[in-house]
Amino acid sequence: MGVNSKSFVSKKNAALGPVAKGRPKGSKSLVPQSVKASLKKVLTDIATENPAMIRDAIERGISAKPPYSFSYLQLAAHYIDGKPSDKIEHEGNVSFTWLTTEPTE
C-alpha cells in the first residue's frame, strides 16, 4: 500500500495545509520570449516618443479610487524611496544577551 502524495501533508506543514509544488522544471513559459521582447519594444517606443502618455496614465492610476490606486502608489514609493531591501545594514555591535535566561555576571 503506497502513500498518496497528493493528499500527504507532513506534520511540519500540517497547519499550512497542502504544500504547493510550484511550476515543474522544464515546463514551457506561459508567455514566449518573443512576445515579451515585442511588448518591451512597443512600450519602450511609447515611452521615448510620447512620455506625456505614460505620465498621464500614472497620474490617473495614482488618483484612482482604492484598490486600483495601490499598485501605482506602491510603484511611486519604490521609485522615490527605493525598494525595501531584505538585508538591514547596521554599524556597531549588537548584543542579544537580554534574550538568554541565564543570569549575567
N, C-alpha and C positions, 0 to 999 in steps of 0.2 A: 504494500500500500504506500503510495507516494504522497508527498505533500503538495497541495495545490498552491503554486507560487503566487497566483493572483489574489488569493484570499489570505495568504500568510502575512502576519504582522508580528515583528519581533517585540519582545517585552520592552525594549528600549524605546520603540516608536509606537507603542500601543496607544498612548494618549494622543498622538498626532493623526492616527488613522492610517489608511493605506499609504505607502510611500510611493511618490511619483517617480517614474523611471526616466522621464525626460525624453529627449529626442535620441533615437538609436544612432549609433555610429554608422557612418557610411550612407545615411539616408540623404536623399536629394533635398536641396534647398526649396522652400516654398516659392521664393521669388528668384528667378535665374539672374546670374551676374549681369547678363546683357541688359535686362530690364532695369536693374539698379543703376548701371552705367548710363543708360539713356535718360533715366529720370534725373540723375545727378547733373547731366549736361544741360537738360532743359531748365532745371532750377538755377544753375549757375548762369545761364544765358539771361534768364529773367532778372536775377539779382544784379547783373552788371549793366544790362540795358535799361532796366526800369526799377531802380531801387525804391522809388516812391510807392510802387505797388506793394513791395514787401513791408515797408513801413506802415502803410495803411492797414494791411492785413494784421500786423502785430498790434497796432493801436486798437483795432476793432476787437481783437481777441482779448486784450487786457481789459477793455471796458465792457466786455460781455458779462452777462449775469452768471453767478455760480451755477453749476460746477464747471461751466465751459471756460471761464477765465483762469482757472487754477493752473493749467499747464503753461499758459502764456506768462503768468506771473512767476511761476517756478523757473521757466526759461530765462526770464529777465533777471531774476535774483541770481541765477547761476552765472550769467554774464557779468553782472555788476559786482557781486560779492565773491564770485568764484565758487565752483562746485565744492561741497564739503568733502574733505579727504577722510580716508579710513584711518590714517595714522595721525596721532597727535604729537606734534613736536614740542619738546619742553627742554628747559635748561635747569641744571642743578640736580640735586639728589632727591629721591623720593623715598620716604620711609613708610613701611607698612607694618611697623611693629605694633601699632594700635589694633591691628586685626588679630593678633595672637591672643590666646587665652592664658599663656604662661606669664607669670609675674616678671616684670622687668626690674633690673637692679640699678 
